[in-house]
Amino acid sequence: MKEQIAARAGKMLSPSFMRPQLITWKSSRLLDASFTPDSVFARVSGISLGMFDDAVALAAKVKEQFAGLTIHLHLFPRIIPEDGVPDEVWAQVDARREALVSALESAGVKLSGNSRPRDGQFVIDVIVGELGEKLFLGAHVHGPERHPLAGALPRIALPDDAPSRAYLKMEQALIWAGLDGPKALPGKTALELGCSPGGATLALLRRGMNVVGVDTADLDPRVVAEGEKRPGSLKHLRVAAGDLFNEELPRPIHVLVSDMNIAPPIMLRTIEGVQSRVRARVLILTLKINDRRIEQQIPRFMKQIEMFAPFPVRATQLPANRAEFCVVAGEFMHRMAAH
Ligand SMILES: C[S@@+](CC[C@H](N)C(=O)[O-])C[C@H]1O[C@@H](n2cnc3c(N)ncnc32)[C@H](O)[C@@H]1O
């Protein structure tokens, strides 16, 4: 993140206070809460309002900053393990919520009762660190490019029968993309390039989608069994994505997914070829950062994707992503996601 921001906004922003998974910056310009550093590696960003010993002091700052406005509260842990935040950590964070809400309300702050913020609404980000660490307070303005959940963290665990962590990545991508509404996916078709052993396929099947998976390797029997519950919902094409014949491809394809473990330049050429034939309305792509040069090429990959993908194209490193990041393209928010 530091390299990416140095390259884009190095004259304006310089790194300041740091903790694992939290970076603050000094800015040479006055920024407001709508500012975003536009980095794939910054899952949540906003203006920093300081560190506080307790809920009462934090509430006083919020009152001073946002007098008269209805605020959405996001409370989340600072440390996010790749396999998800353990239940006991969420329990510790949730335990602080009640005290925080009551301090904010006593200070006269109006809190929104909605489960997700509305576009244009101020969100306060309260970050809980290790025991004894001060509460960190930030704020941002919600918008379609921002994650709707506190800390960009869906509370989903990897089911015992998922054959790979890609289940978690897919669920996190769907929530980030706004595709988790009840009417968004059932009955629609996904084409997944690099589907074996089938974690993501399992997540898509359980969301009511039909899946055509492409991979020379096998699908896990548990995923095959899930497909058999709804006959015709799962088809496995045992070929490399570059060797797909037109007649093998079902139409229409609503969502084109790729999790192929190949270098991004080769992967993008393959996806472009497939997308030119299927014209999916949404793309969900995992790009592998297999060496440091790939990191520097991210802006170039994004431009390349914009040439063939539906608009808008957005990228983030999901909590479950390791050396990789996720790109979602398409007008999903307005057309497909009905919450
Ligand atoms: C990270 S795994 C995919 C995990 C999978 N999405 C899941 O949900 O379990 C990468 C897969 O990409 C496949 N792959 C690599 N190159 C491919 C290509 N050209 N066409 C199709 N699949 C490919 C590999 O065989 C491998 O199974």
The ligand as a Tripos MOL2 file, in Angstrom:
@<TRIPOS>MOLECULE
LIG
   27    29     1     0     0
SMALL
NO_CHARGES

@<TRIPOS>ATOM
      1 C1         -6.5370  -21.6090   -7.0600 C.3       1 LIG1
      2 S1         -7.1120  -23.0140   -7.9510 S.3       1 LIG1
      3 C2         -8.8070  -22.6610   -8.1280 C.3       1 LIG1
      4 C3         -9.6180  -22.8510   -6.8860 C.3       1 LIG1
      5 C4        -11.0900  -22.9230   -7.2050 C.3       1 LIG1
      6 N1        -11.5890  -21.6930   -7.7970 N.3       1 LIG1
      7 C5        -11.9290  -23.2930   -6.0230 C.2       1 LIG1
      8 O1        -12.9360  -22.5980   -5.7790 O.co2     1 LIG1
      9 O2        -11.6580  -24.3010   -5.3550 O.co2     1 LIG1
     10 C6         -6.4930  -22.7140   -9.5530 C.3       1 LIG1
     11 C7         -7.0090  -23.6610  -10.6070 C.3       1 LIG1
     12 O3         -6.8000  -23.0660  -11.8820 O.3       1 LIG1
     13 C8         -6.6610  -24.1090  -12.8070 C.3       1 LIG1
     14 N2         -6.0950  -23.5570  -14.0430 N.ar      1 LIG1
     15 C9         -4.8520  -23.0670  -14.2540 C.ar      1 LIG1
     16 N3         -4.7390  -22.6730  -15.5420 N.ar      1 LIG1
     17 C10        -5.9230  -22.9280  -16.1410 C.ar      1 LIG1
     18 C11        -6.4350  -22.7620  -17.4580 C.ar      1 LIG1
     19 N4         -5.6810  -22.2490  -18.4230 N.pl3     1 LIG1
     20 N5         -7.7060  -23.1350  -17.7140 N.ar      1 LIG1
     21 C12        -8.4890  -23.6540  -16.7310 C.ar      1 LIG1
     22 N6         -8.0550  -23.8410  -15.4710 N.ar      1 LIG1
     23 C13        -6.7930  -23.4980  -15.1820 C.ar      1 LIG1
     24 C14        -5.7890  -25.1270  -12.0750 C.3       1 LIG1
     25 O4         -5.9550  -26.4190  -12.6320 O.3       1 LIG1
     26 C15        -6.3150  -25.0100  -10.6430 C.3       1 LIG1
     27 O5         -7.2430  -26.0520  -10.3680 O.3       1 LIG1
@<TRIPOS>BOND
     1     1     2 1
     2     2     3 1
     3     2    10 1
     4     3     4 1
     5     4     5 1
     6     5     6 1
     7     5     7 1
     8     7     8 2
     9     7     9 1
    10    10    11 1
    11    11    12 1
    12    11    26 1
    13    12    13 1
    14    13    14 1
    15    13    24 1
    16    14    15 ar
    17    14    23 ar
    18    15    16 ar
    19    16    17 ar
    20    17    18 ar
    21    17    23 ar
    22    18    19 1
    23    18    20 ar
    24    20    21 ar
    25    21    22 ar
    26    22    23 ar
    27    24    25 1
    28    24    26 1
    29    26    27 1
@<TRIPOS>SUBSTRUCTURE
     1 LIG1         1 GROUP 0 **** ****
